[in-house]
Amino acid sequence: MTQTTDLSAARSNALRRPPRVHRAWFVAAVTFVTIIGAAAFASLPGLLIGPLHSEFKWSRGMIGFAVSVNLALYGLTAPFAAALMDRFGIRKVVAVALGVIAAGSVLTVWMTAPWQLILYWGVLVGLGSGSMALAFAATVTNRWFVRRRGLVTGILTAAGASGQLVFLPLLSWLVEHHGWRPAAITVALSALAVVPFVWLLLRDHPADVGLAAYGAEGFTPKPAPVPGAARRAVTVLFRAARTGPFWLLAGTFAICGASTNGLVKTHFVPAAHDHGMPITAAASLLAVIGVFDVVGTIASGWLTDRFEARRLLAVYYALRGISLLFLPMLLEATVRPPVLFFIVFYGLDWVATVPPTIALCREHYGDDSAIVFGWVLASHQVGAAVVAFAGGVARDVFGEYDVVWYASGALCAAAALMALVIRRKPLPVLDPATP
């Protein structure tokens, strides 16, 4: 009897023994693959402007407006998605979002009017992609990691760039040789292909598998579902909006979105094509940005664990602004070393801003940081939406994109100054009598 009891105790201890590789790293890997698979929808808008303009004779401003609706909803959905993940779990929210993305992308194949582009690509894909936004990465990181949060945030943020690297060359080849419709179907299939990974392999919380978060000192029970997801998201917004750091973070991140998703991701390919560069060559350059984006974002996460986040942000925005001011002089019909230097330089900086921004949200807003970052991300996408639309209008009015590049460079300089103004949260003062 004693031997049986000892054997049971030994088995119990073995079951509680932490695994050699913490489960958090597997969850991070699944999240990485999920974001890569879903990145196809973010790779397509810049490739659609020319083909849709040619086939339907829609103005670039109108097409840019549909893209701007997509980008705005991508951001505005994010804080509510973070709250919904607290209420219903990560797996359910992300799986439904991928299904909505697939539906919106497929429906565009049969569109014949501009309002359908706005509804299918703007609204449906925008809502679905908003639930797959960086708030997803922030939620996974906050729940599963205590140590290495900056590094993991950088890796998960880089997943979008990796997806861009995978899909942009393929989608540009499809658009050039077979038209835009096969590319839209490819986006839908890639979104659906990720759903089994999410449903079968992703877990909502370390407590689901009886573990503490990576680097945590002790086990934390899974919190109860938080009801009233929409109310909580709005309540957190009102609380954060009474603080200065929120507006500075939202302002800098709006400029980040304006100078990346709104400008380069949407308008770089048609702008390069205006200079005689083939679409496939321009799309390949955009994909190369994704290569260096992976390096830059992971490095930024590593730096965020070691240096002051607001100073990192100031450096990133200043360097980005300088590079954008030079771009109009670099675009030509052929790919030459100066434009390659821009691609490498800009790629290293593309979303390097995300890890320090999330770190500052975590520093100032604690347990609400994922939702606060969702609202900050909303400002990112609103900035992207404004420039996606304004870029198309500028091209229609001036016949070129130069004014938009210069204006974005100036905005980045303003963002660098705003980042330096963000105050550090003071450390709690301990009572000297406290042991």
Disulfide bonds with the S-S distance in Angstrom:
none
